[in-house]
Amino acid sequence: MVSRSSGLRKVNPRSVRLAFVAELQQQKTYEKPGRAQAINRELLEVPHWLAELNAKWEEQVRRLAALY
């Protein structure tokens, strides 16, 4: 499981989402108690994570543009 606070912030959120969706499609996911619910909770965070990263990206673009 990849968490935003795990230090793996260089991981692409879209890739994380695709990995979670793929895991939800596997039968073994449902054999582990609570795993599907944990994945769904993580999936709910992805849009917030993307918004946070986009805001940081836009701030860096503004800072870079101010240099020129």
N, C-alpha and C positions, 0 to 999 in steps of 0.2 A: 504494500500500500504506500502511495506517495502522498505525503502531506506537505502543504505549503510551508510549514514551519520546520520541515525536516532538513533544511539546508540544500535540498535538491531543486532550488528555484530555477536552475538552468534547464530543467526538463520542460518540454513544450506542453502546455496545458491541453492542447488539442490531442496530442499523442496520449496523454494520461487518460483523457476521456475515452478515446478509442480503445485503449487497453482495458479500461473498466467495463465498457460495453461488451467487448469480446469475452471477458471473464464471466459476465452475467449470462452469456449464451452457453456456457459450459455446465454440464450436469454436476460436475464435482463441486462447483461453487455452492450449490444448494445442499450438498452433503455436509458442509461445514456450518454448524449452527451460528447464525448471526452474520455470516459473511456477505450475503446478498444485501442485507440492510446496511452494513458498513460501506459497501460499494456505493449504494444509493446515496448515503450521506456525503461521501466524497464527491460524487457526481454533482450534488447540489452546490458544492463549493466552487466548482470549475468556473461558472460564469463570474463569480465574484473575484476569483483569482485573475481571470482575463481582464476584468475591469481595472483591477489594481495594477497589473502589468502595463496595460495601455496608458494609464495615467502617468506611470513612471516613464514610459517611452516618450510620451508627449512632452513631459518636463525636460527630458534630456535633449529632445529636438529643439525646444525653445532655448535652452542654455547654449547649445551649439550654434544656433542661428544668431544669438546675441554676440557671439565671438566675431562674426563677420560683418 
